[in-house]
Amino acid sequence: MKPIIRLEIPSDHAAIHDITERAFAPMPFSGGDEQDLIDRLRDAEALEISLVAELDGKIVGQVTFTEAFAADGSSGWYALGPVAVEPELQKQAIGSALIEAGIAMLRDRDAAGCVLVGNPAYYHRFGFRLFPQLCPEGEPAEVFQILPLRIAEPNIVIGFHPLFHG
Ligand SMILES: CC(C)(COP(=O)(O)OP(=O)(O)OC[C@H]1O[C@@H](n2cnc3c(N)ncnc32)[C@H](O)[C@@H]1OP(=O)(O)O)[C@@H](O)C(=O)NCCC(=O)NCCS
């Protein structure tokens, strides 16, 4: 069972909203509005990369990458998330396929690196490392991670798009 991973198109928007809502609903850390956040980011043209997983013609997962902002003004930073997979199809490597395809696109763009807030037990496998000392104010330092790409040893605080804060 290998999904097609491709960029989102307008007819995917409703399915992305629906899957994100249902995938995050049972998660204790969920703010309950991840699906709306994706819509707001799209409306603001801040979805740098939105990839969907398509299986038998149906959308079964999505990952979002937005621009991230380094304190020194340097460019090329991205943030991963939200990412969601159809609940019934989780743990079948669909999330990994989405994330790996997104990281490959970041490498093609010569990205400096990618940040996220998430469970290190999951994101470690993609090369993300904890960087509590570079965590922006207001984010949980114990789960703030960076995937260093062009910048092998990041040493600046990297913040998320303002829409992540409402
Ligand atoms: C997180 C998510 C996108 C992963 O997609 P997936 O297709 O299930 O993931 P994969 O099949 O590629 O990887 C499965 C592995 O990830 C682990 N995993 C999945 N979600 C995890 C989480 N939140 N924390 C820790 N490990 C997690 C599984 O235990 C499994 O581990 P294993 O390979 O050691 O057995 C999916 O589980 C999901 O939609 N979860 C609900 C929404 C969510 O939590 N999003 C991420 C917020 S940070």
The ligand as a Gaussian input file, in Angstrom:
#p B3LYP/6-31G(d) Opt

LIG

0 1
 C        1.765000      11.629000      13.548000
 C        1.206000      10.976000      12.273000
 C        1.056000      12.034000      11.194000
 C        2.186000       9.903000      11.834000
 O        1.701000       9.318000      10.657000
 P        1.743000       7.734000      10.494000
 O        1.441000       7.422000       9.082000
 O        0.882000       7.126000      11.527000
 O        3.280000       7.464000      10.838000
 P        4.246000       6.356000      10.264000
 O        3.480000       5.126000       9.937000
 O        5.099000       6.959000       9.226000
 O        5.141000       6.095000      11.528000
 C        4.611000       5.295000      12.544000
 C        5.523000       5.370000      13.719000
 O        5.366000       6.649000      14.326000
 C        5.013000       6.485000      15.667000
 N        4.187000       7.619000      16.006000
 C        3.104000       8.081000      15.336000
 N        2.635000       9.172000      15.975000
 C        3.444000       9.400000      17.026000
 C        3.462000      10.370000      18.039000
 N        2.563000      11.364000      18.118000
 N        4.429000      10.282000      18.962000
 C        5.356000       9.306000      18.911000
 N        5.380000       8.355000      17.972000
 C        4.427000       8.405000      17.053000
 C        4.313000       5.169000      15.719000
 O        4.308000       4.634000      17.016000
 C        5.173000       4.356000      14.793000
 O        6.373000       4.004000      15.429000
 P        7.242000       2.747000      14.964000
 O        7.623000       2.973000      13.529000
 O        8.406000       2.784000      15.880000
 O        6.325000       1.597000      15.154000
 C       -0.186000      10.307000      12.525000
 O       -0.039000       9.350000      13.528000
 C       -1.277000      11.289000      12.936000
 O       -2.006000      11.803000      12.102000
 N       -1.427000      11.524000      14.256000
 C       -2.453000      12.431000      14.742000
 C       -2.076000      13.871000      14.485000
 C       -0.705000      14.193000      15.073000
 O       -0.388000      13.821000      16.203000
 N        0.126000      14.903000      14.300000
 C        1.477000      15.248000      14.683000
 C        1.501000      16.299000      15.691000
 S        3.180000      16.622000      16.250000

